[in-house]
Amino acid sequence: MPMMRVLAFVFLIVATAMAYFQLDEHPAWADFQVPVEETSKDVTSVASPSTLKTKPASTPLILHGLTEWLPDTTRPSVHAASVIPLKDGNWRAFWFAGSREGAADVVILSAVWDSITKQWGPASVVLDREGAQASLGRYIAKLGNPVPMRNINGQLQLYVVAVSIGGWAGSSISVMHSDDDGLTWTGPKRLITTPLVNLSTLVKGSGFLFADGTMGIPVYHEWIGKYGELLRLNPSGQMLDKRRMTSGRGTLQPIVFIDDGKHASAYFRQARRTGAKQIPVSYTASAGERWELAPDLSLPNPNAAITGVELSDRTRLMVFNDLEHGRHRLVLAASWPSQTQMDSSQPAKSNYSPWKTIAVLEDETASTTNPKEEFSYPYMSLNQQGQVLLVYTWNRKRIKSILWDVGNLQSYLQHIKVETDQTP
């Protein structure tokens, strides 16, 4: 009788795994979707800072960003903000708030940036623990990390981390849908990302589209190992496939920069117990189907989240804590495409200039408080007008935003690029 139970248990495991993987139903892997203006092989024909030969201004330009606070909800702790452009030209932000991170009273909030009045509107609750429990039909201990995504049909989706048991390592991801740009939402549905207990998948970085309309979501795993994964989802947010981006116990919270239809680089929050406290990198030459490790960026990382966007001229921006310890300094850095013909067979580091810090956004290095202030979990997004909006945690008490308009941002980047090129 005991043997029969063991065999039945083994059979259940095998059957569950087979039902999950359904290898014969996985669609063929697709290329990355690349914006039309970036598909040209002659990248140097684009009017970008790397091709302009103007002299730097005698008086250095200043990067002007419109800084605002997201609405104060009187909750003691806020964290993990994200943002996405809306169809009407405004922006919608998401974050979580409660008595503390991981508390049962944490809720997912949202607010809209009005591009005309240049102010944030009031916050509204998108999801609370009770609502998640009712929709998912399971106990939910806590909520975290909301990340928005727009599918090929323009539908707004929100991916949320939920925990039923244990800490963040016991997380799973649930998805909600909105057909009115966030005014109303469906109840969350759980993604099945692992074949057995479906634990320890979390999301932080922004997603992207494949050429066939499926979606790529960079996620990470925290239980036993700490590594990045790429989920491939259909337009409804249902799981199709996944690929390991790294291995071991040292990488979390990937962000992805796409070079072309086949090539991309992923940067990670480092979580190493020993070794270099720098930003880890992996690289794909198969549109994310296979990844291999690349050398670290020579940029410090204190086990803290990073964020990045690529502008229409292919200049890349990244915001991160440029420290080995602490999160009391936050900087904006840029990397420009090579002036020579880009070779997609080479990793991005061969096609792009080294990252250069172009602005210090927060710096409390001289502060005598212990612990020092925290400026963390940055998240950037780009709209069709070329504006860049950054949101980040400010001391776990407020969410701060900075909006850069395209004109000033491009002028400033051009000035820095020319200045850099002329430096021996």
C-alpha positions in Angstrom: 0.0 0.0 0.0 2.8 2.6 0.8 4.4 1.7 -2.5 1.2 2.4 -4.3 0.9 5.8 -2.7 4.5 6.6 -3.7 3.8 5.5 -7.3 0.6 7.6 -7.3 2.5 10.6 -6.1 5.2 10.2 -8.7 2.6 9.8 -11.4 0.8 13.0 -10.2 4.1 14.9 -10.4 4.9 13.7 -13.9 1.3 14.3 -15.1 1.4 17.8 -13.7 4.7 18.6 -15.3 3.6 17.2 -18.7 0.3 19.2 -18.5 2.3 22.3 -17.8 5.0 22.1 -20.4 2.8 20.8 -23.3 5.9 21.0 -25.5 3.9 20.2 -28.6 1.7 23.2 -28.1 4.4 25.7 -27.6 4.4 28.2 -30.5 7.6 28.6 -32.5 9.9 31.2 -31.0 9.6 34.6 -32.6 12.0 37.5 -33.1 11.8 40.7 -31.0 9.6 43.4 -32.3 11.8 46.4 -33.3 10.4 49.9 -33.8 10.3 50.9 -37.5 12.8 53.7 -37.1 15.3 51.2 -35.6 15.1 48.5 -38.3 17.3 50.3 -40.7 20.8 48.8 -40.9 22.3 52.2 -41.5 22.0 53.4 -38.0 24.3 56.3 -38.6 21.7 57.9 -40.9 19.6 58.7 -37.9 20.0 62.2 -36.6 21.4 61.4 -33.2 23.9 62.9 -30.7 26.5 60.4 -32.0 26.4 61.8 -35.5 26.1 65.6 -34.8 29.3 67.6 -35.0 28.2 70.8 -33.4 30.5 72.4 -30.9 29.5 72.3 -27.3 27.9 75.5 -25.9 30.2 77.8 -24.1 27.7 77.7 -21.1 26.9 74.1 -20.2 23.3 73.1 -20.7 21.3 72.0 -17.7 19.0 69.0 -17.7 15.6 70.4 -16.7 13.2 67.8 -15.2 9.8 68.5 -13.8 9.8 67.0 -10.3 6.6 66.2 -8.5 5.4 63.9 -5.7 2.8 61.2 -6.3 -0.2 61.7 -4.0 0.3 61.2 -0.3 -2.2 58.5 0.9 -1.1 58.9 4.6 0.0 55.3 4.6 3.4 55.0 6.4 5.3 53.0 3.8 5.3 53.1 0.0 7.4 51.3 -2.6 7.9 49.8 -6.0 6.4 52.4 -8.3 6.0 51.9 -12.0 4.5 53.9 -14.8 3.1 53.6 -18.4 1.9 56.2 -21.0 -1.8 56.3 -21.7 -3.6 56.7 -25.0 -4.7 60.2 -24.3 -1.2 61.5 -23.7 -1.3 61.2 -19.9 0.6 58.7 -17.7 -0.6 56.2 -15.2 1.5 55.2 -12.2 1.2 52.2 -9.9 2.8 51.5 -6.5 2.1 49.7 -3.2 1.4 51.3 0.1 0.7 50.1 3.7 1.9 50.1 7.2 5.1 48.4 6.0 6.4 46.3 3.1 4.8 42.9 3.3 2.1 43.8 5.7 -1.5 42.5 5.3 -2.8 46.0 4.8 -0.7 46.7 1.7 -2.8 47.8 -1.3 -1.9 48.5 -5.0 -2.5 52.1 -5.8 -2.7 54.1 -9.0 -2.7 57.7 -10.0 -2.8 59.6 -13.4 -0.4 62.4 -14.4 -2.3 65.1 -16.3 -0.1 66.3 -19.1 -2.0 69.6 -19.4 -2.1 70.7 -15.7 1.2 68.9 -15.1 0.0 67.4 -11.8 -0.8 64.0 -10.4 -4.4 63.2 -9.7 -5.7 61.5 -6.6 -4.7 57.9 -5.8 -7.2 55.1 -6.2 -7.0 51.5 -5.0 -6.5 49.0 -7.8 -6.2 45.9 -5.7 -6.2 44.9 -2.0 -5.6 41.7 -0.3 -9.3 40.8 0.2 -10.0 41.5 -3.5 -7.1 39.3 -4.5 -8.3 36.5 -2.3 -11.8 36.7 -3.7 -10.7 36.6 -7.3 -7.9 34.0 -6.9 -9.8 31.7 -4.6 -6.8 31.3 -2.3 -5.4 32.9 0.8 -3.2 35.9 0.1 -0.8 37.1 2.8 0.6 40.2 1.0 0.9 42.0 -2.3 3.9 43.7 -4.0 5.5 45.0 -7.2 2.9 46.2 -9.7 4.2 46.3 -13.3 2.0 47.5 -16.3 2.2 46.2 -19.8 0.3 47.0 -23.0 -0.4 44.1 -25.4 -0.4 44.1 -29.2 -4.1 45.1 -29.2 -3.5 48.1 -26.9 -5.1 46.5 -23.8 -3.6 47.6 -20.5 -2.5 44.8 -18.3 -1.1 44.9 -14.7 1.2 42.2 -13.4 1.2 42.0 -9.6 3.3 39.9 -7.1 1.2 38.0 -4.5 2.3 35.8 -1.7 0.2 33.1 0.0 2.8 31.6 2.3 6.3 32.7 3.5 8.3 35.7 2.3 8.9 37.1 -1.2 10.5 33.8 -2.2 7.0 32.3 -2.0 5.6 34.7 -4.5 3.6 34.2 -7.7 2.5 36.6 -10.4 -1.2 37.5 -11.1 -2.4 39.6 -14.1 -5.3 42.0 -14.3 -6.8 43.6 -17.5 -8.3 47.0 -18.3 -10.0 48.0 -21.5 -10.3 51.7 -20.5 -6.7 52.5 -19.6 -7.0 51.7 -16.0 -10.4 53.2 -15.0 -11.7 49.7 -14.3 -10.0 46.3 -13.9 -10.8 42.6 -14.1 -10.0 40.5 -11.1 -6.5 39.1 -11.0 -5.7 35.7 -12.5 -2.7 33.7 -11.4 0.1 32.9 -13.9 1.3 29.3 -13.8 5.0 29.8 -14.3 6.3 26.6 -12.7 4.8 23.1 -13.0 4.5 22.1 -9.4 4.0 24.5 -6.5 4.2 27.6 -8.7 6.2 29.6 -6.2 9.0 32.2 -6.3 8.3 34.1 -9.5 8.4 37.9 -9.2 8.3 40.8 -11.6 10.0 44.2 -11.6 11.2 45.2 -15.0 9.1 46.4 -18.0 8.0 44.0 -20.7 8.2 44.1 -24.5 6.6 42.6 -27.6 7.7 39.9 -30.0 7.2 40.2 -33.7 4.3 37.8 -33.6 2.4 39.8 -31.0 3.3 37.7 -28.0 4.8 39.4 -25.0 8.1 39.1 -23.1 8.2 39.8 -19.4 11.5 39.7 -17.6 11.0 38.1 -14.1 13.2 36.7 -11.4 13.3 33.7 -9.0 14.3 34.0 -5.3 13.7 30.5 -3.8 16.9 28.4 -3.4 18.5 30.2 -6.4 18.4 33.9 -7.4 18.3 34.2 -11.2 16.5 35.9 -14.0 13.9 34.4 -16.4 12.0 35.5 -19.5 8.3 34.7 -19.7 6.6 34.5 -23.0 2.9 35.2 -22.8 0.1 35.4 -25.3 -1.8 38.7 -25.7 -4.2 37.7 -22.9 -1.3 37.2 -20.5 -1.4 33.5 -20.5 1.9 31.5 -20.2 3.4 30.1 -23.4 7.0 29.5 -22.5 9.9 30.6 -20.4 13.7 30.8 -20.6 16.4 31.0 -18.0 18.4 34.2 -18.4 21.0 33.5 -15.7 21.7 30.9 -13.0 23.1 30.6 -9.5 22.3 32.9 -6.6 23.5 36.3 -7.7 21.1 38.1 -10.1 17.6 39.6 -9.7 15.2 42.0 -11.4 16.3 42.0 -15.1 15.8 44.8 -17.5 16.2 44.2 -21.3 17.7 46.4 -24.0 16.8 45.1 -27.5 19.5 45.6 -30.2 17.5 44.1 -33.2 15.2 41.2 -33.9 17.6 38.6 -32.6 20.0 40.4 -30.2 19.4 41.9 -26.7 21.2 42.5 -23.5 19.8 42.0 -20.0 21.1 43.9 -17.0 20.4 42.7 -13.4 20.4 43.8 -9.8 23.3 41.9 -8.3 22.6 39.8 -5.2 26.0 38.1 -4.8 27.2 37.0 -1.5 30.8 37.4 -2.6 32.5 38.9 -5.7 32.1 42.1 -7.6 29.3 44.5 -6.6 28.6 45.5 -10.2 25.7 45.2 -12.6 25.6 41.7 -14.1 24.9 41.2 -17.8 23.6 38.4 -20.0 23.2 38.4 -23.7 21.0 36.7 -26.3 21.5 36.2 -30.1 18.3 34.2 -30.5 15.6 36.7 -29.5 15.6 35.5 -25.9 15.3 31.8 -26.5 18.9 31.2 -25.2 21.0 33.5 -23.0 24.6 33.5 -22.0 26.5 35.4 -19.4 28.6 38.4 -20.4 31.1 40.5 -18.4 29.7 42.8 -15.8 29.2 46.4 -16.5 31.9 48.4 -14.8 29.2 50.1 -12.8 28.7 49.6 -9.0 25.4 48.1 -7.7 24.6 47.7 -4.0 22.0 44.9 -4.5 19.5 47.5 -5.7 17.0 47.7 -8.6 17.9 49.4 -11.9 15.8 50.8 -14.8 16.4 51.8 -18.4 14.8 53.0 -21.6 16.0 53.4 -25.2 15.2 56.7 -27.0 14.1 56.9 -30.7 17.7 57.7 -31.8 18.8 54.6 -29.9 20.5 56.4 -27.1 20.0 54.4 -23.9 19.3 55.8 -20.5 19.6 54.0 -17.1 18.9 55.0 -13.6 20.6 53.2 -10.7 22.3 53.6 -7.3 26.0 53.9 -8.2 27.2 52.6 -4.9 28.5 49.4 -3.5 26.7 49.8 -0.3 23.5 51.8 0.5 20.9 53.4 -1.6 21.5 57.1 -0.7 22.6 58.2 -4.2 20.7 57.9 -7.4 22.1 58.8 -10.9 21.1 59.0 -14.5 23.5 57.5 -17.1 23.6 57.4 -20.9 25.1 55.2 -23.5 25.3 56.2 -27.2 25.3 53.9 -30.2 28.6 53.6 -32.0 29.3 56.0 -34.9 30.5 53.1 -37.0 28.2 50.5 -38.6 26.5 48.5 -35.8 27.4 44.8 -35.9 24.4 42.9 -34.5 26.7 39.8 -34.1 28.5 41.6 -31.3 27.2 42.2 -27.7 25.8 45.6 -27.1 28.9 46.8 -25.3 30.7 46.6 -28.7 28.0 48.7 -30.4 27.5 51.2 -27.6 29.8 53.7 -25.7 30.6 53.0 -22.1 27.9 54.2 -19.7 28.4 57.8 -18.6 26.8 59.4 -15.6 25.1 62.5 -16.9 23.1 63.7 -13.9 23.0 63.1 -10.1 19.3 62.8 -9.1 19.7 62.3 -5.4 22.8 62.3 -3.2 22.9 62.1 0.6 26.5 60.8 0.8 27.3 63.5 3.3 24.3 62.7 5.5 25.0 61.7 9.1 21.8 59.8 9.6 22.1 56.0 10.2 21.0 54.4 8.1 21.3 57.0 5.4 18.3 58.0 3.2 17.0 55.6 0.6 16.2 56.5 -3.1 15.4 53.2 -4.7 13.4 51.0 -7.1 13.5 53.4 -10.1 11.2 52.8 -13.0 11.4 54.7 -16.3 9.0 54.8 -19.3 9.0 56.5 -22.7 6.0 57.9 -24.5 5.4 58.5 -28.2 6.3 62.2 -27.9 9.7 61.2 -26.6 9.1 62.3 -23.0 10.7 60.2 -20.3 9.0 59.8 -17.0 10.9 58.4 -14.0 9.3 57.3 -10.7 11.2 56.0 -7.6 10.9 55.4 -3.9 11.9 58.3 -1.7 12.8 57.2 1.8 10.0 54.6 1.7 7.7 57.5 2.6 6.8 59.0 -0.8 7.0 58.3 -4.5 8.8 60.9 -6.5 8.6 61.5 -10.2 10.7 63.4 -12.7 9.5 64.2 -16.3 12.0 65.1 -19.0 10.7 66.7 -22.1 12.2 65.6 -25.4 13.6 68.9 -26.5 15.7 69.6 -23.4 16.7 66.0 -23.0 18.0 65.7 -26.6 19.9 69.0 -26.4 21.4 68.0 -23.1 22.4 64.5 -24.4 23.9 66.1 -27.5 25.9 68.5 -25.4 27.3 65.7 -23.2 28.0 63.5 -26.2 30.0 66.1 -28.1 31.8 67.1 -24.9 32.7 63.5 -24.2 33.9 62.9 -27.8 36.2 65.9 -27.6 37.7 64.8 -24.3 41.1 63.1 -24.9 
